[in-house]
Amino acid sequence: MLTSLADQTSGGGSPRGAAADASSGDIREARRETSHMAGGARCVPFVGRTGELARLGALLEQVPTAGSATVFVGGEAGMGKTRLVDELSGRARLLGFRVAVGGATPLEGRGLPYGVMVSALRDLEHQLPTDLANSVLGPAFGALGLPLAGGAPAESPPRPVPGTMAKVWLLEVILRSLAVLSEATPTLLVLEDLQWSDAASLGVVDFVTRGAGSSKLIVVCTYRIDEVRTGDPLENAVVELGRLPQVSTILLGGLDELDLVAFVSAILGRRPERTLVDALRSRSAGNPFFVEELVAAGAVGAWSPTLTGAVASRLAGLSSQAATVLGAASALGVEARHALLLEATGLGELEFDTAVRECIGRQVVVPSDRGTGYRFRHELVREAVYGSLLPGERIRVHRRIAEALRSYAPTAPAGQGVPEAELAAHWWAAGLWNEALCSALAAADSALEVFAFEEAIAHLEHALDAYDQLGPEAASSMVDRATLVERAADAAYLAGAGERSIELARTALVVLDGEADPLRRAMAYVRLARNQWALADPPASFEALAAAEALIPTDEPTIELARTLSEKARCLMLMSRFREGELVCRRAISVAKAAGARREEGHALNTLGVCLSYLGLRDEGIEMLRDALRTAEDLRSPEDISRGYSNLSSLLYTAGRLEEAVELVRSSASSDEDLGGIRFQGAALNAAEALVDLGRWDEAEATVALVGSLMGNCGNHPGMVRSMLALRRGNLEEAAHEIAIIDRNTEQLDDVQFRGTVLVRLAELALLEGRPWEGYEAVERALALAASTDDSDVIPEMCAKGAQALADTLEQARVAGRRHDPVKLQLLAGELAEHAGEVVARSGGESATGAPRAQAMVALCIAEATRLDRSDPSAWESAERQWRQLGQPFETAYCQWRHADALLATRSRRAQARDLLRDAWRTAVGLGARPLVSRVEALAQRAGIALEPGTEDQRRLTRMASDLGITAREAEVLAQLAAGKTDGQISAALFISKKTVSVHVSSLLRKLDAGSRYEAGEIGRRAGLDPFA
């Protein structure tokens, strides 16, 4: 099929032509007229940026074999970002790439839902034969609620139940379309002006960047750094994606002196005088667009001191008709469609054409690339024109545009959501509140249809403001205020706007105060409880749920009662109150069955499975959860599918079935079915923790990198996994950074699952940094949180870490000669060991079994506690055996080290201690666990034990790996890269899969700060690595 696709795109079949109106011929003629103008936007040759272009060009050569890449190109306005990517695009086409361009549109601070990606997809659609475009891109357009170019409806997989995870379904469909196209032909996707991008488009960039994998796809995103503020979604995207090895950032500064001279020479057609060059550098700071405008202004004495002033000087002396055209075009956005602009100006056709030609002649606007309208020569020109409009002029021009849009059927890419969002923006700017309310509601509906929740809440906020402007009497005929506020509260929750979602939910309750229907008020309380939970306020959530229960009659089963009970059970489960949760779950299931509420039944069944599993009935709980998942799959409910996979992978993890947890995410990731991405997102982070425990740290890191942003407390999970990896690798600065973030995010929580785990991480960091008593204090705080819960999973780990902290405190005091109370510390450690054992025993009553991982933690806690008197070899041997049975190499090696230390302290069984140390050392080196390597080596040195790794080559490789800060296995892969080997050749040489090779290569690029495989290989060669294996 892919061969056929390549055949179709390289020839055979006519590319689809752009839709054009009756005046497109005139526009194309105008394009020819402007193509040779001196000083025009396209006639100055590309100058400078050799280093940046070389970096981008290297990606064009690497991507077909190395896989996808994303580049963010930032710079101040006018720095030449578009010129740079235009030059890159030309080179890409010469190399056989398909190039598609999309851009964001400024609409009163809000972009159109998925506008950036839709414009790029439309560009791809116009380049492909009709049948091919429909078959490959049709599902993406259908998922976005858009028709095909000819107006025919696009087909997509069945839409899932709306919710936060439903967006993953849509993103998966888009990614699949891009992957299929790039598999046949390498593809360069250029997305411009992301500083105006809607949040939904940024979500696509994030998802495609993380998920494109080996696709031959490059995504280049440009943005203005001077318009991105701290905390903006774009800044967060650049920072978070910048962690990934396939992502790079290029920041453009001003032209240096040599490039400036070449640039001005190209404009003037001669070499400029030295005084002119100095004046231009002083005034423009090397900004290419500013330089052009200053040169166009003529004598230095006529120069404006600012870029805006320089642009404004180009507009002086225009006719009133030209000014009218420019004013309307500036309000329309990046591109003004011909027929729409004509109608918006109110000019006659001849008068309009004359005015447009005047604007083109003054090099203010140019025809659009497809000949369907006009765009400003540079966005700064548009901003200057719009900024020059008086308030009254702006109101009038937006009103004319809105009226034109309402009567004009647009031929540009459009569909559900796009016209409504445009209309909403212009009616709002015109201050016509009746029309603004209607169009904002319609735009919100369209945004919700495609899961663009951030855009939906923005429209609903405008609708609320318009409602207030009109007053209840006038506005209530369109929508009642209670319904509007309820919709806004839901949209704010889905958009992750936690505080606003709570405020709106409370407002809804106030508006509903006189509501006769108690069920509606009950559901308003459930909404409030949900929103408060997302903002980490469990007590307030339980209070709201109690209010909801009090309003619902219990004499008959209803969906509302089932939903309330199901939500309450979920909250109890998340607080580790499993026994209470079990009782509420069973009641919720009974009510849901009687009311025919299948989704609520499945939701409660999921929760019940978790409760039973943590109460020791693991097999029964896991099977119950699988039943809940089958219901979620039947209903195509992304929220419940994701939750089901998340909980199932968690139960498999705590049950010690690590490989099953990993296989769960692997099977979902390899699925071609449209809900595969949702399954993956649900299971990935628990699977990553399983991979950490299995010692497959690079795979764990790669898995975390594939996970996008998550809502609420789940958003802290990636940082928890990254901090775990950083601690074990000894990257303490990175660990401290990650832990500080999740500590700040969870400080208001009082649960075990998140807050308790964060406190355990704080304890681990304190231990590695030599602050054992602070580590113990963190454990005490964690245990206080767990005191009133039924937890049997995290408490044993808390106790083990606490006992280690107490033992380290005693050792530290003895070495430093400080006063200490060993008896008190022994008592405290003994209490921890006893508590851990009681918790696990309580979870494994009759017909129940304690989790193997928890049991291993108890054994570890007991062994740590013996260190406060005399470290007991048999206790360490027992702990080591249990961790080995679980297949967890790091914990096994740690116990081997402690076991050897205990044996050496008894001055017996030296040979056994030697073997233990060697095993521990080999494992720690292979894992890249530098702190453990150092500890084992220090003990071996004190004991005079040689840690022989084997052959001389192996010893050399190990030393080099340590010097470079990489694992021994990564050093083997790096040696192969140094020899110029491909992934397939490395796979054969090292007897590992190509997928594993890819994971190691990505990890090497990140650890060595290398921009490419070649650069990494060069580092290996300089270090003296050779492929001797």
N, C-alpha and C positions, 0 to 999 in steps of 0.2 A: 504493500500500500504506500509506503514512504517513497519507494522508487518511482511509483506512478506520480506522486505528488511532486517530486523533483522534476520529472519530465514535463509536467504541466506548467510549472513555474519558469522553466528555462526556455520555453517556446511552445508552440502549438496552442492555440486558443488566444483570443484577444483580451488584453486587460480591459477591465471595466472603465469606461470613461467617466469623468466627473460630471455630476449634475450641474447644468448651467441654465441661466434664465436667458431671456431674449437679448440681453445686452452683453452677453459674454464675449461676443466677437469684438465689440468695442473695447472691452476691458483687455483682451489679449493684444489688441493693437496698441493700447496704451502701454502695456508691458514692454512691447518691442521698442516703443519710443523712449522709455526710461532706461532701457538696458545699456545705452551708451552715453548717458549723461555724465558730464564731469561732476565729480563730487557726489554722485548717486550712491545709494547704500551698498550696491553690489559691485561697483567698478573699481574700488580701491582694493588692490591685491592683499592677500593674507600676508601679514608681516609678523615676525617674531614668534613667540610661544613655542620655540623649538623643543624645549625640554618637556613641556606639557603634551605637545603633540606626539613626541616620541613615546611617552608613557601610554598614551591612548592607542597609538599605532601598534605597540607591542601586544596589547590586548587583542587586537584584530588578528594577529598571527597566532596567539596562544589559544584563544577560545575554541577553535574547532577541535583541539585535542585536550585542552585542560578543563573545559567546561565553562559554565556561565560566569559572568562578572557584572558588577554594578559599580558605576563611578558617579560621585557627586562632584559637580563643577560649580564652585561658588566664587563670587566676586561682587564688588559694588556695581551699581547700575552703570552701564556704558563701558565696562572693562573688556568686552569682546567675547563673552561666553557663547553667544549665538554664532559669531564668526568662527570660533574654535570648533564647535560641533558641526558647523557646515563644512569646514575643511575635513574634519574626521569623516563625515558622511560621504564626501566625494571619494576619499581614499577607500572607504569600506565598499562602495559600489564597484570600484575597480578590482577589488579582491573577491568579488562575487557575493557580497552581502546583500540581503534585502534590507533596505533602510526605511523605517517608518517614523514619522514625527508627530508628536502631540504636544499640546500646551495648555496651561491653566488660563482661565479667564477671570479677571477681577470683576466681581459683582458685589459692590458695596461690602467688601470684606469677606464674602462667601463665594466659594466656587460652586459650579454645578456638580451634582453627584456623579462621581467617576468621570468628570469632564475630561481630565487629562488623558486617561486611558481610553475613553471613547473616541477622542479625536485621533489617537494613534491607531486604534483598531479600524477606524474609518479609512485612514490612510492605507493601511494594509489591504483593506477590502477593495479599494480602487486599483490596487496594483495586481490583483489576482483575477484570473478568469472567473466568470460568474459562478459556475458550478462548484469550483474549488473554494471560492470565498464562502459560498453558502454552506458547504459541508463542514469546513474547518472552523470558520468564524461564526457560523450561525448559532451554535450553542451558546457562545459568549454573548452575542447580541440578545438572544432569547432570555438568558439569565438576567441581563441588564434591563429587560423590558423594552428593548428597542427593535424596530423593524429592520429588515435588510435595506440596502441602498435603494432598491427599486420600490420600496414600500411594502413588500410582502412580509408577513409575520415570520419571525425567526423561531425555530423550534429549539427547545432546551430540555434537559431532563426534568422530571416532575419537581415542582418547587417544594421545598420542605416547609415544616411548620415554622412560622416566624420566631425569631429570638436571636440572642447575641451570637450563638454559634452558627446560625443560618448563613451569616456572611461568609463563613469558611467555605460553605458549599459553592457560593457564587465565585469566590476567589479561586477555588479549585477548578471550576469550569474555565475561567479565563486563563489560568496557568496552563491547562491542558491544551487549549487552542494555540497558545504561543509555543509550547513545547513541540507540538506536531509540526508547526510551520518551520521552526528553527532546526528540527531534525533533518528536514530535507534541504534547507538552505540556511546558512548562517544569517542571523538576523541582528540588526542594530536598532534598538528602540531608543529614540531621543525624546525625552520628556522635559519641556522647557518651563521656566518660571514657576517652579514648585513653591515659591513663597506665597503664591495665591491659591495653591492647590486646596481642594476640599480634602477632608480627613479620609473619605472613602478611597480616593485615588492614592493617597499615601499608604493606605492599607494594602492596596494592590502591589505597590512598589515593594513593600515589606515582604508580602507573601511570595511574590515572584522571585525576589532576591534570595530568600531562604530556601525556596522549593525547586528552583530551576535545575539545580544539580549539574548533570553532565550535558544539559541542553546547550546548543551552540547559539547562545543568546547573550548579547551585551545590552545593558540598560544604562544609558547616560542621562543623568538628571542635572539640570542647571537651576540655580537659585541665587537670589540676591542676599548676600550676607548682611547687608545693612538693614534688611527688612525682617530678619529672623531674630526674635527676642528669646531670652531665656525661658524655657518651659514651653515654647511653641511646639506643636506637633512635629513640624519639620525638623527642628533642632533635635528633638528626642529621636526621630527616625535616623538622622545622620549619625548621632552618637551611638545608638543601639546597634544599628547595622554595621557601623564602623568596627565593631568587635570581630566581624566575620572576615576570614582570610580572602574571600572573593570580592570584598568591598574596598574601594579606595576613594580618597578625596583629593581634589585638586583645587587650590585656592589661587585665583588670578589676582596679581597685583598690577601696578602701572607698568607701561613699557619702559625698558631701560633706555639710555641715551642713544645707543646704536640703533635699536629698533625704532625709536621715535624718529630719528633722522630718516631711516628708510621709509617709514610710514608717511611722513610729511612729504618726502620726495615723490612718493607715489601719487599723493593728492595734487601736488603742484605741477608735476611733470618735470621738475628740476630740483637740484639740491638746495635746501633752504639755507639762509644766512645763519651764522652762529647766534646772532642776537635773537632771531626768531625762535630758534630751538630752545635757547635759555628761557625766553619768555614763556614759551609753551609748557616747558617742564615745570616752571615755577607756578603757573596758573592752573594747569590741568593735573599735575602729579602723575602724568603719563597715562591718564584715562583716554583711551582711543576715541571714544565718541565725543568727549569734550574737546579733544584736539581737532577733530573734524569741524565741529561747530565754531571753534575759535578761528580756524583758518578760513572758513566760509564767511565769517563776519568781516574779514578784511584787515584794515590797519589795526595795530596793537591798541591804539588809542580808543578804538570802537568796541573793544572787548568788554564783555560783562564779567564781573568778578565771580559769578556763580554759574554752574552748569544750567540751572533753570533759566537764568537770564540769557545765556547764550542761545538756548533753544527758542526762547521767546522772541529774540531778535529776528529769527527766521520767519516769524509769523507777521511781523510788522508790514503794514501796507496791503494786506489781503483785502479783496472786495468783501462786502457784507454777505454776498451769496456764498463765497468760499468759507467765510467764518461760520456761516450757518451749517454748511456741510461738515466742517471740522468739529463743531460743537456736538452735532448729532453723532458723528463717528466716534468721538472720544467717549461719549456716554454708552455707546453700544459695546465697547470692549475691544479686544485684540483685533478682531476682523469684523468689518461691517459688510453684510450682504447687500448687493446692489439694489434689489427691489425694495428691501426693508429701509435702507438708507434714503432712497428716493422718497418713499412715503413719509418717513420721519421728518424730513426737511420741509415738506410742503411746497417745494419748488416744482416748476414745470420741468418736463424732461430736457428740453433744450437748455434752459437756464441751469439745471442741475449738471448736465454734461459739461457746460462751460466752466462752472465752478469747480468741478472735479479736476478738469484739465489744468486749471490754475493751481490747484493744490499739488498736483503731480509735478507741474513745471517748477514749483518752488521747492520741490523735493521734501514735501511734508508727508505725503502719502504715496503709496505705490500699489499697483494691482496685486491682489492676492495670488498665491502660487498657482491655484487651480483656475483662476480667471472668473471667479464667481462673486467677487466683491473687492474690497480695498482694505488695506491695513496701513498703519503709520510706519514711516521709515524706521522708527525706533520707538520702543515703548515709552521712553522718556519724553518724546514729542507728544504722544497721546496724553501723558500725565500733565504736561505743561498746558496743553489746550484745555483739558478738563479743569485744571486748577485755575485757569483764567476766567472761567464762567462765573458770573455773579449768582448768588443764591436763587434769585428769581428765574434766571436763565436756566439753571440746572433743573428746577422744578418743571418749567415748561418743556424742556427738551425730553426729560424722562416721561412726562405725560404723553408727548407726541409719539415716543417710541412704544410705550405701552399700548396706546391705541392702535398703532401700526401692527404690533405683534398680535394683538387680538384679532385683527381682520386679515392678517397675512399668514398664509400657510407656508412655513419655512421649508426650503429645500435643502438646507444644510443639515448635518447629522442631528437628528432629533428623535424623540420618542417620549415615552412616559417619563415625566420628571423634568426634562430639559426645558420645554416651553413654559411650563408652570413656574419653574425656578426663575427663568428670565423675567416673566411677567411679574412675579412677586417682587423681584428686586426693583423693577422700574416703577411699579405702583407705589411701593414703599418710599422710594426716593421722591416721587411726585407728591407724597403726602395725601393721597386719596384713600382714606381709611376703609371705606366700604369695599372697594376693589382690592385693596391690600389684604384685607381679611380673607376674602374669598380665594384669592390666588395663593396666599400663604398656606391656607388649609389644603388646597389642591397640591401645592408643592410638597407639603409634609407627607401627604398620602403617597405621592410618587416616590419620595425618598425612602419611606418605610417599605414600599413594595420591593425595593432593591437593597434593603438592609443598610441604607446610608443613615445611620441613627444620628450622627453628629449634625448632619445637614437637616434632618427632620426636626430636631429640637430647636435649631436656629430659626426655622420657619415657624414653629409653634410659638416661640418666644415673640416673634413679630406679630403673630396672630393675637396673642394675649395683649400686646401693646395696642394693636389696632382695635381690639374689642373695647379696651378702656377708653380709647379716643372716641369711639362711637357711642359708648354708653349701652347699658343692658337693653333698653327698649329697641334701639336700632339694630344691635348686633345679635340679639337672641333669635331673630328669625333665621339666621344662618347656622348658629350653633349655640347650645346652652353652655354657660360658663363652666359648670361642673364637668361636663364631658370634655371640654377643651383643656381644663386643668388636669384631669385624669390622663388624657392622652399625652400631655406635656410631661407629666411625672413619669409615665412609662418610657417615653422617648429619652428623657434625661438619664434614667436608669440604664437603658440599653446603650447609651452613648458613653457611659462611665462617668457622668457628671454627678458624683455622689451627693455632695451637699445640696446642689440644686434639686436633685430628685427627691430628697427628704423634704425640702422646703415646699415643693409643689405638692407632694403627697399630703402634707399637713394642711396646705391651703385647700386641697380637695375636701378634706374632712370638715373644714370650716364652712365651705360652700354647701356641703351636703348636710349641714347641721339640722335643717328642717326636713330632710328627705324622709318620706313616708316608708320607703322600702328598706327594711333593716338589712336585707342581704346585700344591697348595694353599699351601704355604709360598712358592713362587715368586710367586704372585699377591698374597700378603701383602707381599712386597718391592715389587712393582709399585705396590700401594696406598700404601706408604710413600713411594715415589719421587714419585708424583703429589702427595701431600699436602705433601711437602717443597718441591716446585717452586712450589706455590701460596704458600708462605711465603718465596719468594726464596732458596732454598738449592740452586742447581744442582749444586755438587760432591757434596753428600749424595745428591741424586737419581740422579746417574750411578753412585754407589757402590751404591745400592740396586738399580738396574737390572742392574748387573754381577752382583750376588748372585743375582738372579732368573734371569738367563741361565745361571749356573753350575748351577742346580738343574733346568733343563728339558732333557730328552733332545733331541738334534738329529737323531736317526735317523728320525724320522717327524714330519710336519706336525701341529701341534696349534693349537687356538685360543689356548691360553696362550702359546705361542711367538710366534704372530702378534701378540698383544696386547703382549707385552713388546717386541718389535722395533718395533712401531708407536709405542709410547710413547717408546722411545729415539730414534727418528728425529725425532719431534716436538721433543724436548728439544735435539737437535743443531741442528735448523732454527732454533729460537728463540735459540740462541747464535750464529747466523749461521755455523755450520760446515756450509755447504751441500754441499760435496763428500763429506764423511763421511755427511751425512744422506741424500744420494742413494743411496749404496751400501746403507745399512741399509734405506731405503724399498723398494728393488727386492727385497731379500731378504724383507722383511715381506710384500710383495704376493704373492710367489711362495708363501710358506708359507700365507698367508690363503686364496688361491685353492684350494690343495690341501686345506686343512682345511674349506673351505666357510664360512669366517668372513667374511661379506660386509661387515659393518660395519667390521671391522679392515682389510679390503682398501680400503674407501673412505677410511678415516682415513689410511692410508699413502699412498694416491693423492693426497689433498689435500696432504699434506706434500711429496710428490715434485714436485707442480706448483709449489709455492713455491720449492723448491730449484733446479729447472731454470730458473725465471724469473730468479732472482737470479744464476744462473750464465750468463745471457745468452740462454738459449733461451726468450724471453718468450712468443711465440705458442704454442709447444708447451706451456709450463707453464700458461698461462691455459686452454687447451683441456683439459688434463688435470684442472685444478681444476673446470672445468664438468662433466666426467664424474663426479668425486667428488661434486659437488653433486647430480647426478641420482640417484646411489645413496642419498645422505642423504635426499632427498625421498621416494624409494620406501620407505625404511625408516621414515619419519616420525621421524627422530632429531633433536630440537631442537639438541642439542650440536653435531652435525656440520653441520647446516644453518647455524647461527649462525657456526661456525668457517669454513665454506665461503664464506659471504658476506663475512665479515671479511677473509679472505685474498684473495678475488677482488677486492674493492674496493681492497685494499692494492696488489695487483699492477697494477691499472689505473692507480692513482695514480702509482706509481713509473715506469710506462711512459709517463707524460705524457698518458694518455687520461682527463683530468679530467672531461670531460662524461659519459663512460661511467660513471665511478665515481659521479657524482651521480645519473645516471639509474637506476643499480642501486638506490639507496636510495629514490628517488622512486617507482619501480614497486612496490617492496615495501611502502612506506607507503600506497599507494593501493589495495593488494590487499584484497579483502573475504574472502579465504580465511583459514582459522583459523590458519595458520602465518605470516601476513604480518608480525605483530609480531616474530617471531623473526628473520625475514630482515632487518627494519629494524634491530633491535638489533645484529645482526652487522655491517651495512654502514655504519651511521650515522656513526660517528666518523671513519672514513677518508673518507667523503663530505664531512664537515664540513671536514676538512683540504683537500680538493679545492676546496670553496667558498671557503675562505680564499684559496687560491692564485688562484682565478678572480676575486677581488675582490668576491665577494658575501658580505660579512662578516656582515650582519644575518641572512641565511639560514643561514650557518654557526652563528651563535649560537643561532638558533631550533632548528636540528637537534640541537645538543648538549643543549638544554633538554629535548628529548623523550626522551633516553636515561636509563633508570633506573640503579640501582646495579649495578656489575659486580664480578665476583669477581677475586681475586688481583691480578696486576700490571695487568690490563686496567682495574681501577678507577682507575688514574692517567691513563688516556687523556683523559677529559673535561677534567681540569685542564691537560693539555698543550695542548689546543686553545684553551681559555680564555686560557691564558698567552700563546699565540701572538697571539691577537686583541688582548689588552691591550698587548703590546709594540708592535704595529704602530700601534695607536691612540694610544700614548703614555700609557696609564694605568699608570704605573710602580708605583704603590702596589699596585694590584690584581694586576699581574703578579708583583711580589715575593711577595705573599701566596700566590698559586697555586703559584709555583715552590718556595717554601719547603715547602709541603705535599708536592708530588711529590718533591722532593729528599729529604725525611725518609723518605718511603715507599719510595724506591728505593735508599737509601744502601748497602744490603747486596747489591745486585745487581752483577753484573759483565758484563752483556750490552750489546749495542749498541742494540738496538731501544728499550729503555726507558731504561736508565741513560745510555747514550750520548746519547740525545736530550735528556734532562734537563740534562746538562752543556752541551749546545749552547744550551739556553734560558738557563742561568746565564751563559753567555758573552754572549749577546745583551743580557741585562739589564745586565751590567757595562759593555758598550759604550755603551748609552743613558744610563747613569748616570755616564759619564766615568771609568770604571775599566778602560781597555783592557788593561793588563797582566794584571789579574785575569781578564779574559775569555780572554786567551791561555792562561793557566794552566789554566782549565777545559777548553779545547780539548785541551791536552796530555794531561790526564787521560782525556778521551774517546778520544783516539787510542791511548792505552795499552791501553784495553779492547778496541779493535778490532784490535790488532796480530796476534792469532792467529786471526782470523776470515776468512771469504770475503766480507765485506760490501763492496758497491760502491755502496750507496745513501746511507748516512749519512756515510761517510768523506769524500766530496767536499764535503759541506756543512760538516763539521768543518773541513776544510782551508780552505775559503773564509772561514769565520768567523775562523779563526786568522790568516789573511793580513790580514783587515780589522783585527783587533786589533793586529797588529804595526804596520800603517801608521798607525793612530790613535795608538799609543804614540809613534811617531816624531814625528808632528805635534804631539802634546801636549807632548813634551819640547822641541821647537823653540820653540813659543809661550811656554813657561814659562822658557825659557833654561836648562834642566837639561842636564847632561852626558848624552850618549847615544852609542851605538856603531852608526851607520847600516849599516856593513858587516855586522856580526853579524845585525842585524835583516833585512837584505836576503837574507843566506844562509838564514836560517830561513824567510823567506817563499818563497824559491825552492824550498827543500826541500818545503814544503807543496804548492806548485803541481805539482812533479814527482811527488810521492806521489799526489796526486789523479788526475793523468793516468794513472799506472801502474795504479792500482786499476780505473779505468774500462776501460782497454785490456785488462786481464787478464780482465775479465768479458765482453768482447766478442771472443772468439777466433773460430776458424773456425765458420761457420754460427751465430754468436751475435752479438748486437748489444747495445751499451751502452744504458742507459736514457737517453732524451732529457733528463730532469730532471738526472740525474747529469752528463751532458755539459755542460749549461748551468752547473752548479755548478763544473765544471772551468774553464770560460771565465771565470766570475766570480772564481774563485781567482787565475787568471793575471792578470786585470785589477787585482785588489786588490794583488797582489805588485808591479806596476809602480809603484804609488804610493810605494814606498819609495825610488825613484830619481827618476823623472819619469813621472807618470801618462800612460799611452799611450792616446791617443784611439782608435786602431784596436782595441786590446784591449777597450775599453769598448763600442765599436760592435759588435764580435763578440758580446760577452755580451748586450748589449741585443737584438740580432737573435734570438738563441736564446730568450731569455725571451719575446719578443713572439710567436715562433712557437708557444710553449707556451701562450699566452693568459694569462700571469700578469702583471697590470698593476702590482702593487706592485714586483716585481723589475725590471720594465721601466722604471718611473719612477725607481727608484733608480739604475739604470745610466745613464739619460738625464742625471740630475743629475751623476753622476761624469763622464760623457762631456763634458758642457758645461764642467765645471770644468777638465778636461784641455785642451779646445780653448782656453778663455780663457787658460790658463797659457801656451799657445804664441803668444798674441796674433795668432791667425789664425782665419778662418772664424767671425767674431762673429755673423753672421746665423744660421748653423747652430746655434751655442750658444744664441742667443735662442730659436729654435724648439724646441730640446730642452728648455730650461727651462720654456717655456710649456706644452709637452705634459706634462712631469713635474708641474708645479704643478697643472694641471687634474685630472690623474689622482689626485694625492695629496689634493687638496681633496675630490674626489668620493668617495674611499675613506674620508675621515676619518682619514688617517694624519698626525696632527699633527706628530710629530718630522720627518718627511720634508718636510712643508709648510714648517716653520720653516727647514730647511736650504736648500731651494730658494729661499725668499724672501731668506735672508741672502746667498746667492751672487748673486742677481739684484740686490740692493741694492748690493753691493760693485762689481758690474760695471756698474751704472747701466742695467740692463735693466728695462723696464716689463713686468709680468706682466698683460697686459690680458685679463680674463676675458670681455669681450664687452659686453653692454648694461649700462646703469646699474642696471636691476632685478637682473640677475644678480650684479653686484658687491655690491649691497646685500644680496641673499640670502646670498651667500658670507660677508660680514662677520657677519651675524646668526647663521648656522650656527656660525661659529667662536666667537662669544660664548656661545652656548648649549651648546657642546660636542657638537654633532650634525653629521651629514654634510649636504652640500648637498641631496641627494635627500630626506633626512629633513626638512629645512627646508621643502621644497616640500610634503611631505605635511602637516607641521604647519600650514602656511598654509591648507591646505584644511580641516583640523580646526578652525582658528580661525574659519572661515566656516561651520562646522556641517555640513560635507558628510559623507555616508555613504561606506562603503567602495566601493560601486558607483559613486557620483558621482566619487570620487577616482580610481578606476580609469579611468574614461572621460576625465577631465580630464588625467591624466598619462600616458595610454597605457601603463599597466602592469596586470598581472593583479590580481584581488581578493586572491589569496593573497599576492602581494608587498606589497600595501597592508597586509594584516594583519600581516605580518612587520615592516614599518616602524612601524606603530602600536605593536606590542608593544615594539619597541626604544625608541621615544620615551617610552613610559610608564616604562620602566626608567631611561633616561638622565635624564629630567626629574623623576624621583621623583614622578610623577603617579598619582593613584589611579584616574583614569578618563579617557576620551577628552575629556570636557567640561573637566576640569581641565587637561589638556594644551593644549587649544584656548585656554583662558584665559591660560596662560603664553605661547602664541604671540601672542595679541592684545596682551598687555602689552609684548611685545618689539617690536611694530609690524609683525608679519607679516600680509601680505594675500595672497590667492590671485591673484597677478598673472600666473601662468602658466596 
